[in-house]
Amino acid sequence: MHENREFSDTNKQVQVYYDQSDTHNFYQKVSGGEHVHIGLFQHPNEDLEVAKKRTTEYMTSLLNIDDKCRILDLGAGYGGTARYLAKTYSSRVSCLNISKMQNAINLQRNQEQELTSFIDVQEGTFEQLPYSNSSFDVIWSQDAIYHSTTPEKVFQECSRVLGDEGELIFSVVMLDDSISTENQQKLTQYYSLNLQYLQTYRHLAEEMNFCESKIVDFSENIQINYSRLLEKMEVLQAENNQLWSLDFYTKMKQRLLDWVDAGEKGLIHWKILHFQK
C-alpha cells in the first residue's frame, strides 16, 4: 500500500475521525463493515447490507465495465465495491482512501480472497490524486466526495486522471434549495461534511467538460437508511455499552436523528450522478 502524507488540516481531521475505534466499531458492527454507503431499499425492513450492495449493483448497471476497465474508487472504505467489481468483471480497481484502519482491513480481505492482483490500495486525498494523467476509464465514489472542502479540485483531478471518454459516477447527499443555514449547520455539527447543491455539481462538471449522462434521485432511501442505522445502534448499545464511548454514542444518535428528520422533510436529497468526458 502506498501512502500520501501531505494532508490539509481538514483531511487530517477526517482521517482521525475514521481511524478512531468508536467510528470503526460503528461502521463494522452497525453499518455492515463491507459496503458502508447508503442503501437502495426495496422495503423499509430490508437488511442493510443487501440494500447497500444493491446500490453498487445499480451504479454498475449504468457503466460499460469489462476486464480491461481501469477503475478508481474514491473513498473506497473497506473495499467492498472494489471486490465486487473485481469478482464480477475481473476489472482492475484502485482504492483511494484516507483511513489507515480501513485500508488495512481492505488489504487483508483482498489477500484472503486472492484479489491482490486486481485491487491496489492507496492512502490519499481526493484533491491530489496520486495517479498519472489518463490512468482510468471510470472514477467511482459512494457517499464520500462531500468530505472535500474544495470540490472544484476534486473535479479537476478526476478530469486529469480520466482517459478520453472516461466516466465519472458517484452517489452523494446534497442540499435542497430551500434548506436554511440553521438546518445546514445542524446536519454537520458532529461530522465534517461539505454538503453541496445539485447545481454546484452540474456547474463543476460543465467546467471540466463533462457531459451529463444521467442523474437519478433516490432520496426516499435517506430516511430508511439512517433510521435502520439508528435502530441497529440502539440495539447494540443496549447489549454492550462498551462498544463505543458515551460521547460518540450520544453525538452519533443525534446525527442520525437529524438526518432522518432532514430526509423526511426533503431538506436533503440523495442522488446518483453520472458524467462522461
Summary of the structure (lengths in Angstrom):
residues: 277
radius of gyration: 17.8
end to end distance: 29.1
largest distance: 52.7
contacts: 916
relative contact order: 0.15
helix: 46%
strand: 21%
